[in-house]
């Protein structure tokens, strides 16, 4: 007997069509009917998380590698637990489908006082909350469910932002018709609908031709819209120098001869500052100038020199041109822009040598990053939590093919451990390395048990500097609110049931060198290194940013 085709199956088929093969979340009685359909799906596997916030973080990490992710929670208590993670995806333009199982349509229509509600018979409160952090929302009804699923999923894909799907418990099993046409009408660049595109193209070509010191500064929107190859081809065609901000670190091969560094505003090297602030034609590609990546707004960019290219619009001398697809524009520029007469002289970035150190001495931030630089390998996935881990990692020269993942705009500490689960499931063949502080780890450590459950083998390096060093760098270095309980971190994998993990606590430079060497021989095991550091030791860029942030906050 053939199983009836349902709304739930339609939703799963459309998610699979977009490339999703994992669904994160937590079960609740309002989503169990749909979860039973997930368990029978031939493509999408269920990944149960330890809480809904972690599920949202995991879906975000998965989406950053896979292109799109999804999670399901239950009404009220579940979806509100997840909303912080979904908000981070919205801020940083990560396409995530947030599905919530709601009470049955009849229950909501009658306004019954059911559990997980506010007890007022109203079922729109949490939808309203999600309207602030998603690009589109829908409450599925049997007669319009298929059209609504297609509508919000297209918005999620094209806008690269989360969407919200409320799935009543009785709707997932209602009859539906399988998809009759592809969800995405076009996967290539969208040509402008009017003459604005050719006009913008002509202006940019003219500005480039007349410029004496053109420069390209690119950032994270290049990654979200998969424009890395277009950017690389464009700079190679024109010979222009390029830098990124830390949020877009890794979008261009950092060993490329035209790459000149990661820009941090006034915290950057004098040479890089001079190249950017002295440019008379500065192409910003996919850039948002936020405080944590510009040295607290110390970029000092002359806006009259800027051509500001974004996924769906371009700004030139204060004029906004809507509907200009970034992929189309980069492709057109590459085909028409000639080699610039003042092309950048090739100057490949070199990896600095290991700093000398007292091998029996304590591990400092300086020595840690010097040694970790040598540990990185091409095509690694490097994930750094917001704090000393993130700001130290921005100084690294990434090997070719390395992906870098952080969250400097939303900046929710603890994001990266569940995100590691997502990235490792998105691409299990790549080595995933997590750099996380002790304070961040204490927020979301439960998801380590899910990593173990799925028999994943990432490398987790926990920086134990006895509290919130990133906050100490801004204000209250000796205040109790920046202290946390001390844990025996390297014992936690065994507490969660993994007796085969490579775990070490390292306190000296020699310990660190030996531990990193052992990691290279443990590719089939979970690795957990607890690296001991002084609570006031921080990367130089974080110290300087801390002073700038203190001034910004009027401390």
Phi, psi and omega per residue, in radians:
X1 nan 2.233 -3.091
X2 -1.268 2.331 3.097
X3 -1.242 2.274 -3.132
X4 -1.057 2.521 3.073
X5 -1.459 2.332 -2.973
X6 -2.231 2.979 3.058
X7 -1.022 -0.747 3.118
X8 -1.045 -0.751 3.114
X9 -1.156 -0.645 3.102
X10 -1.065 -0.789 3.129
X11 -1.072 -0.773 3.138
X12 -1.126 -0.691 3.129
X13 -1.130 -0.684 3.126
X14 -1.210 -0.675 3.076
X15 -1.087 -0.757 3.126
X16 -1.120 -0.627 3.119
X17 -1.064 -0.538 3.123
X18 -1.449 -0.076 3.086
X19 1.842 0.074 -3.128
X20 -1.380 2.231 3.066
X21 -2.228 0.121 3.046
X22 -2.348 2.464 3.065
X23 -2.162 2.075 -3.112
X24 -1.608 2.770 3.072
X25 2.681 -2.975 3.138
X26 -2.370 2.342 -3.133
X27 -1.281 2.636 3.021
X28 -2.697 2.773 -2.954
X29 -1.093 -0.363 3.126
X30 -1.435 -0.188 3.130
X31 -2.045 0.126 -3.023
X32 -1.187 -0.617 3.128
X33 -1.085 -0.766 3.104
X34 -1.166 -0.684 -3.139
X35 -1.114 -0.564 3.056
X36 -1.102 -0.615 3.069
X37 -1.220 -0.630 3.084
X38 -1.058 -0.747 -3.089
X39 -1.112 -0.423 3.128
X40 -1.641 -0.103 -3.048
X41 -1.250 2.405 -3.107
X42 -1.359 -0.212 -3.046
X43 -1.989 -0.832 -2.983
X44 -1.626 2.200 3.101
X45 -1.739 2.522 3.098
X46 -1.456 2.277 3.053
X47 -2.064 1.766 3.132
X48 -1.314 2.290 3.135
X49 -1.830 2.914 -3.081
X50 -1.415 -0.389 2.976
X51 -2.778 2.951 -3.009
X52 -1.258 -0.596 3.096
X53 -1.071 -0.792 3.102
X54 -1.071 -0.642 3.113
X55 -1.079 -0.721 3.125
X56 -1.156 -0.731 3.085
X57 -1.088 -0.738 -3.124
X58 -1.125 -0.737 3.112
X59 -1.094 -0.631 3.094
X60 -1.122 -0.858 3.126
X61 -1.058 -0.744 3.105
X62 -1.032 -0.777 -3.086
X63 -1.152 -0.565 -3.111
X64 -1.137 -0.501 3.081
X65 -1.678 -0.683 -3.012
X66 -1.498 -0.427 -3.110
X67 1.927 -0.470 3.113
X68 -2.885 2.602 3.129
X69 -2.401 3.040 -3.113
X70 -2.660 2.636 3.031
X71 -2.508 2.787 3.050
X72 -2.320 2.391 3.103
X73 -2.286 3.139 3.068
X74 -1.834 2.851 -3.032
X75 -0.997 2.436 2.995
X76 1.287 -1.644 -3.032
X77 -1.059 -0.660 -3.114
X78 -1.330 -0.864 -3.079
X79 -1.186 -0.549 3.091
X80 -1.267 -0.569 3.049
X81 -1.119 -0.536 -3.089
X82 -1.511 -0.255 -2.908
X83 -1.146 -0.514 3.086
X84 -1.079 -0.787 3.118
X85 -1.122 -0.695 3.125
X86 -1.158 -0.660 3.099
X87 -1.090 -0.672 3.075
X88 -1.096 -0.685 3.087
X89 -1.130 -0.657 3.114
X90 -1.137 -0.812 -3.103
X91 -1.069 -0.704 -3.012
X92 -1.780 0.262 3.037
X93 0.971 1.051 3.063
X94 -2.026 2.082 -3.082
X95 -1.307 1.946 -3.136
X96 -2.301 2.350 3.097
X97 -1.688 1.945 -3.129
X98 -1.702 1.857 -3.114
X99 -1.782 2.344 3.061
X100 -2.234 2.300 3.053
X101 -1.429 2.214 -3.087
X102 -1.973 2.939 3.008
X103 -0.992 2.804 -3.119
X104 -1.044 2.706 -3.096
X105 -1.011 -0.671 -3.138
X106 -1.180 -0.652 3.101
X107 -1.079 -0.782 -3.125
X108 -1.219 -0.664 3.141
X109 -1.104 -0.619 -3.138
X110 -1.488 -0.132 3.133
X111 1.137 0.654 -3.106
X112 -1.235 2.609 -3.107
X113 -1.537 1.475 -3.049
X114 -1.780 2.883 3.141
X115 -1.138 2.742 -3.094
X116 1.231 0.065 3.053
X117 -1.778 3.107 3.084
X118 -1.518 0.098 3.093
X119 1.277 0.430 -3.130
X120 -2.094 0.127 -3.140
X121 1.298 0.129 -3.115
X122 -1.865 2.312 -3.037
X123 -2.090 0.300 -3.120
X124 -1.859 -0.093 -3.056
X125 -0.945 -0.836 -2.990
X126 -1.393 -0.490 2.969
X127 -1.040 -0.756 3.136
X128 -1.089 -0.678 3.109
X129 -1.087 -0.748 -3.112
X130 -1.244 -0.353 3.080
X131 -1.078 -0.428 -3.133
X132 -1.395 -0.334 -3.016
X133 -2.247 0.286 3.066
X134 -2.360 2.700 -3.091
X135 -1.458 -0.351 3.123
X136 -2.760 2.664 -3.110
X137 -2.436 2.672 3.038
X138 -2.706 2.532 2.956
X139 -1.921 1.940 -2.980
X140 -1.200 2.386 3.027
X141 -2.148 2.589 -3.029
X142 -0.941 -0.686 -3.013
X143 -1.441 -0.272 -3.111
X144 -2.175 0.108 -2.978
X145 -1.017 -0.776 -3.061
X146 -1.134 -0.777 3.115
X147 -1.119 -0.696 -3.124
X148 -1.203 -0.693 3.066
X149 -1.023 -0.824 3.140
X150 -1.100 -0.722 -3.113
X151 -1.058 -0.896 -3.050
X152 -1.266 -0.588 3.125
X153 -1.178 -0.628 3.076
X154 -1.132 -0.718 3.114
X155 -1.105 -0.740 3.117
X156 -1.011 -0.792 -3.075
X157 -1.214 -0.791 -3.047
X158 -1.399 -0.585 -3.135
X159 -1.539 -0.236 -3.098
X160 0.955 0.854 3.097
X161 -2.513 2.756 -3.100
X162 -1.136 2.721 2.986
X163 -2.287 2.816 -3.030
X164 -2.111 2.190 3.099
X165 -2.131 1.992 3.030
X166 -1.581 2.136 -3.065
X167 -2.045 1.698 3.123
X168 -1.014 2.551 -3.006
X169 -1.034 -0.477 -3.129
X170 -1.619 -0.167 -3.078
X171 -1.492 -0.552 -3.068
X172 -1.046 -0.466 -3.137
X173 -1.677 0.060 -3.137
X174 -1.266 2.641 -3.113
X175 -1.096 2.550 3.105
X176 -2.576 2.975 3.097
X177 -1.922 2.336 3.120
X178 -0.990 2.683 3.129
X179 -0.935 2.389 -3.107
X180 -1.819 -0.213 -3.113
X181 -2.620 2.772 3.116
X182 -1.034 2.562 3.130
X183 -1.189 -0.778 -3.099
X184 -1.678 2.155 -3.097
X185 -1.287 -0.570 -3.128
X186 -2.641 2.399 3.099
X187 -1.850 -0.059 -3.099
X188 -1.692 -3.132 3.120
X189 -1.041 2.497 3.125
X190 -1.701 2.055 3.130
X191 -1.181 2.518 3.114
X192 -1.026 2.586 -3.115
X193 -1.502 -0.220 -3.138
X194 -2.331 -2.903 -3.077
X195 -1.465 0.072 -3.127
X196 -1.108 -0.655 -3.121
X197 -1.059 -0.973 3.091
X198 -1.032 -0.596 3.124
X199 -1.141 -0.805 3.116
X200 -1.108 -0.762 3.134
X201 -1.034 -0.783 -3.138
X202 -1.104 -0.721 3.141
X203 -1.110 -0.751 -3.111
X204 -1.159 -0.761 3.126
X205 -1.065 -0.695 3.116
X206 -1.156 -0.767 -3.131
X207 -1.109 -0.722 3.130
X208 -1.126 -0.741 -3.084
X209 -1.136 -0.588 -3.082
X210 -1.611 -0.138 -3.084
X211 -1.332 2.524 3.064
X212 -1.637 -0.498 -3.082
X213 -2.389 1.096 3.127
X214 -1.214 2.651 -3.083
X215 -2.680 2.579 3.110
X216 -1.980 2.228 3.031
X217 -2.123 2.032 -3.032
X218 -2.050 2.811 -3.126
X219 -2.670 -2.795 -2.799
X220 -1.108 -0.476 3.136
X221 -1.123 -0.407 3.031
X222 -1.072 -0.738 3.106
X223 -1.167 -0.826 -3.054
X224 -1.073 -0.597 -3.120
X225 -1.749 0.258 3.016
X226 0.958 0.786 -3.092
X227 -1.828 0.258 -3.083
X228 -1.019 -0.803 -3.103
X229 -1.155 -0.633 3.111
X230 -1.145 -0.729 3.126
X231 -1.125 -0.770 -3.140
X232 -1.085 -0.774 -3.131
X233 -1.118 -0.661 3.135
X234 -1.109 -0.826 -3.108
X235 -1.212 -0.578 3.107
X236 -1.201 -0.623 3.115
X237 -1.185 -0.713 -3.043
X238 -1.617 -0.389 -3.078
X239 1.400 0.218 -3.064
X240 -1.326 2.563 3.028
X241 -1.291 2.705 -3.109
X242 -2.460 2.488 2.967
X243 -2.299 2.867 3.034
X244 -2.155 2.913 2.872
X245 -1.606 2.932 -3.020
X246 -1.184 -0.444 3.133
X247 -1.187 -0.434 3.099
X248 -1.883 0.321 -3.109
X249 -0.990 2.297 3.116
X250 1.672 -0.099 -3.141
X251 -1.245 -0.328 3.018
X252 -2.190 2.477 3.109
X253 -0.965 2.081 -3.046
X254 -1.343 -0.052 2.985
X255 -1.733 0.067 3.134
X256 -1.162 2.400 -3.077
X257 -1.092 -0.317 3.127
X258 -1.672 -0.067 3.112
X259 -1.432 2.273 -3.059
X260 -2.073 0.064 3.009
X261 2.381 3.119 3.078
X262 -1.792 2.189 -3.024
X263 -1.584 2.289 3.112
X264 -2.202 0.542 -3.076
X265 1.147 -2.404 -3.086
X266 -1.194 -0.136 3.089
X267 -1.529 -0.040 3.139
X268 -1.399 2.969 3.042
X269 -1.087 2.673 3.131
X270 -1.029 -0.673 -3.118
X271 -1.100 -0.792 -3.124
X272 -1.204 -0.701 3.089
X273 -1.015 -0.770 -3.091
X274 -1.139 -0.652 -3.140
X275 -1.156 -0.661 -3.085
X276 -1.429 -0.878 -3.113
X277 -1.235 -0.387 3.115
X278 -1.586 0.031 -3.133
X279 -1.276 2.435 3.061
X280 -1.722 0.014 3.026
X281 -2.669 1.657 -3.042
X282 -1.821 1.942 3.106
X283 -1.542 1.942 3.008
X284 -1.623 2.119 -3.113
X285 -2.074 1.913 3.109
X286 1.173 0.648 -3.008
X287 -1.855 2.403 2.872
X288 -2.172 2.157 -3.057
X289 -1.553 1.444 -3.124
X290 -1.683 2.877 -2.954
X291 -1.124 -0.769 -3.015
X292 -1.233 -0.281 -3.134
X293 -1.941 -0.021 3.126
X294 -2.040 0.336 -3.098
X295 1.135 0.686 -3.101
X296 1.070 0.970 3.054
X297 1.086 0.706 3.093
X298 -1.844 0.478 -3.078
X299 -1.245 -0.494 3.076
X300 0.913 0.690 3.138
X301 -1.460 2.301 3.079
X302 -1.379 1.874 -3.032
X303 -1.099 -0.400 3.138
X304 -1.196 -0.298 3.132
X305 -1.648 -0.061 -2.917
X306 -1.611 2.362 2.855
X307 -1.967 1.988 -2.934
X308 -1.883 1.784 -3.044
X309 -1.766 2.182 3.120
X310 -2.175 2.989 -3.047
X311 -0.956 -0.621 -3.045
X312 -2.247 0.133 3.094
X313 -2.761 2.861 3.100
X314 -2.379 2.457 3.086
X315 -1.987 2.240 3.073
X316 -2.346 2.048 3.139
X317 0.870 0.790 3.073
X318 1.441 -0.135 3.129
X319 -1.573 2.245 -3.136
X320 -1.701 2.202 3.098
X321 -2.001 1.843 -3.103
X322 -1.424 2.741 3.028
X323 1.295 0.334 3.101
X324 -1.702 1.893 -3.101
X325 -1.260 2.173 -3.096
X326 -1.023 -0.687 -3.125
X327 -1.148 -0.725 3.101
X328 -1.100 -0.780 -3.074
X329 -1.149 -0.754 3.126
X330 -1.120 -0.690 3.113
X331 -1.122 -0.759 -3.141
X332 -1.158 -0.706 3.109
X333 -1.101 -0.713 -3.123
X334 -1.107 -0.679 -3.106
X335 -1.309 -0.457 -3.009
X336 -1.941 -0.386 -3.103
X337 -1.391 2.233 3.124
X338 -1.439 3.010 2.995
X339 -1.029 2.241 -3.101
X340 -1.266 2.417 -3.117
X341 -1.087 -0.378 3.096
X342 -1.958 0.833 -3.096
X343 -1.050 2.648 -3.121
X344 -1.135 2.326 3.058
X345 -1.288 2.214 -3.120
X346 -0.951 2.271 -3.127
X347 -2.573 1.369 -3.046
X348 -0.976 2.386 3.073
X349 -1.220 2.309 -3.137
X350 -1.836 2.562 3.100
X351 -1.400 2.175 -3.104
X352 -1.147 2.605 3.116
X353 -1.247 2.832 3.107
X354 -1.137 2.324 3.126
X355 -1.256 2.442 3.052
X356 -1.162 2.609 -3.089
X357 -2.729 2.760 2.974
X358 -1.258 1.941 -3.025
X359 -1.091 -0.452 3.123
X360 -1.674 0.029 -3.110
X361 -1.468 2.959 -3.134
X362 -1.182 2.790 3.135
X363 -1.497 2.139 3.034
X364 -1.759 2.856 3.071
X365 -0.992 -0.750 -3.108
X366 -1.038 -0.813 -3.117
X367 -1.255 -0.606 3.133
X368 -1.071 -0.863 -3.064
X369 -1.211 -0.555 3.081
X370 -1.083 -0.737 -3.123
X371 -1.375 -0.633 3.121
X372 -1.128 -0.581 3.096
X373 -0.948 -0.720 -3.129
X374 -1.285 -0.379 -3.105
X375 -1.339 -0.552 -3.115
X376 -1.070 2.551 3.130
X377 -2.297 2.728 3.097
X378 -0.946 2.455 3.067
X379 1.285 0.167 2.986
X380 -1.133 2.743 2.928
X381 -1.884 1.997 -3.086
X382 -1.885 2.143 -3.091
X383 -2.095 2.213 -3.060
X384 -2.248 2.150 -3.139
X385 -1.293 2.686 -3.082
X386 -1.155 2.073 -3.075
X387 2.594 -2.615 3.131
X388 -1.041 -0.581 -3.132
X389 -1.073 -0.847 -3.084
X390 -1.144 -0.856 -3.037
X391 -1.275 -0.474 2.993
X392 -1.223 -0.716 -3.090
X393 -1.161 -0.483 -3.120
X394 -1.153 -0.320 -3.140
X395 -1.477 -0.167 -3.101
X396 -1.277 2.641 2.952
X397 -1.650 1.917 -3.062
X398 -1.291 2.325 3.039
X399 -1.134 2.806 -3.134
X400 -0.960 2.416 3.073
X401 1.393 0.044 -3.130
X402 -1.360 2.360 3.023
X403 -1.712 2.370 3.112
X404 -2.035 2.256 -3.101
X405 -2.251 2.167 3.022
X406 -2.524 -3.076 -3.111
X407 -2.471 1.064 -3.009
X408 -1.283 -0.346 3.116
X409 -1.423 -1.003 3.124
X410 -1.274 -0.728 2.975
X411 1.086 0.731 3.139
X412 -1.565 1.913 -3.094
X413 -1.157 2.531 -3.054
X414 1.637 -0.173 -3.126
X415 -1.002 -0.652 -2.855
X416 -1.348 -0.482 3.138
X417 -1.143 -0.890 3.022
X418 -1.115 -0.603 3.100
X419 -1.072 -0.603 3.071
X420 -1.036 -0.740 3.053
X421 -0.974 -0.777 -3.128
X422 -1.159 -0.788 -3.118
X423 -1.167 -0.653 -3.117
X424 -1.217 -0.631 3.072
X425 -1.267 -0.512 3.114
X426 -1.198 -0.584 -3.125
X427 -2.576 1.385 -3.039
X428 -1.113 -0.334 -3.062
X429 -1.388 -0.328 -3.105
X430 -1.565 2.604 3.063
X431 -1.342 2.114 3.111
X432 -1.784 2.258 -3.134
X433 -2.122 2.154 3.101
X434 -1.868 2.260 2.989
X435 -1.941 2.062 -3.021
X436 -2.499 2.502 3.094
X437 -1.457 2.847 -3.126
X438 -1.115 -0.665 3.122
X439 -1.146 -0.737 3.110
X440 -1.133 -0.720 -3.095
X441 -1.074 -0.654 -3.086
X442 -1.152 -0.333 -3.135
X443 -1.333 -0.615 -2.948
X444 -2.356 0.411 -3.028
X445 -1.075 -0.358 -3.119
X446 -0.957 -0.527 -3.050
X447 -1.266 -0.200 3.012
X448 -1.058 -0.574 3.134
X449 -1.185 -0.537 3.073
X450 -1.241 -0.692 3.063
X451 -1.014 -0.759 3.118
X452 -1.176 -0.716 -3.128
X453 -1.039 -0.622 -3.134
X454 -1.539 0.103 3.087
X455 0.981 0.754 3.096
X456 -1.561 2.717 -3.019
X457 -2.237 0.968 3.080
X458 -1.317 2.986 3.021
X459 -1.852 2.046 3.137
X460 -1.935 2.101 3.106
X461 -2.018 1.916 -3.119
X462 -1.686 2.159 3.095
X463 -1.578 1.859 -3.129
X464 -1.631 1.636 3.080
X465 -2.010 0.484 2.916
X466 1.060 0.917 3.024
X467 2.155 -2.846 -3.031
X468 -1.572 1.405 -3.127
X469 -1.119 -0.614 3.129
X470 -1.087 -0.625 3.098
X471 -1.333 -0.645 3.098
X472 -1.043 -0.578 -3.140
X473 -1.198 -0.350 -3.129
X474 -1.680 -0.837 -3.058
X475 -2.884 2.548 3.046
X476 1.204 0.910 -3.080
X477 -1.038 -0.478 -3.123
X478 -1.946 0.139 -3.091
X479 -1.344 2.568 -3.081
X480 -1.134 -0.451 -3.117
X481 -1.194 -0.250 3.061
X482 -1.688 0.132 3.089
X483 -1.683 2.649 3.044
X484 -2.384 2.830 3.087
X485 -1.129 2.540 3.088
X486 -1.487 2.259 3.109
X487 -2.009 2.816 2.979
X488 -1.597 1.385 -2.951
X489 -1.048 -0.730 -3.028
X490 -1.229 -0.165 3.079
X491 -1.540 -0.207 -2.988
X492 -1.133 -0.683 3.090
X493 -0.950 -0.677 3.130
X494 -1.241 -0.620 3.062
X495 -1.036 -0.633 -3.140
X496 -1.513 0.107 2.956
X497 1.799 0.096 3.134
X498 -1.784 1.755 -3.131
X499 -1.535 -0.089 -3.106
X500 -1.754 -0.116 -3.081
X501 -1.097 2.542 3.003
X502 -1.465 1.914 -3.103
X503 -2.184 2.369 3.106
X504 -2.593 2.546 2.902
X505 -1.800 2.166 -3.076
X506 -2.069 2.290 -3.056
X507 -2.145 -0.321 3.141
X508 -2.083 2.910 3.114
X509 -1.079 -0.679 3.106
X510 -1.104 -0.767 3.091
X511 -0.958 -0.778 -3.093
X512 -1.117 -0.832 3.139
X513 -1.038 -0.759 -3.133
X514 -1.182 -0.667 3.140
X515 -1.158 -0.787 3.133
X516 -1.119 -0.621 3.071
X517 -1.148 -0.662 3.126
X518 -1.181 -0.569 -3.133
X519 -1.067 -0.683 -3.125
X520 -1.092 -0.337 3.135
X521 -1.747 0.139 -3.042
X522 -2.189 0.808 -3.090
X523 -1.176 -0.329 -3.101
X524 -1.810 0.357 -3.130
X525 -2.375 2.642 2.942
X526 -1.161 2.376 3.108
X527 -2.030 2.306 3.110
X528 -2.383 1.891 3.120
X529 -1.901 2.242 3.050
X530 -1.813 1.939 -3.053
X531 -1.792 2.061 -3.072
X532 -1.476 2.279 3.093
X533 -2.458 2.839 3.109
X534 -1.216 2.467 -3.048
X535 -1.109 -0.441 -3.127
X536 -1.754 0.040 3.109
X537 -1.417 2.297 -3.117
X538 -2.610 2.678 3.038
X539 -0.982 2.552 -3.081
X540 -0.981 -0.701 -3.105
X541 -1.135 -0.560 3.106
X542 -1.255 -0.687 3.089
X543 -1.017 -0.808 -3.105
X544 -1.227 -0.669 3.088
X545 -1.151 -0.667 3.115
X546 -0.993 -0.732 3.112
X547 -1.148 -0.693 3.132
X548 -1.175 -0.692 3.130
X549 -1.193 -0.619 3.083
X550 -1.063 -0.741 3.106
X551 -1.169 -0.692 3.124
X552 -1.080 -0.659 3.140
X553 -1.491 0.047 3.106
X554 1.134 0.634 3.085
X555 -1.399 nan nan
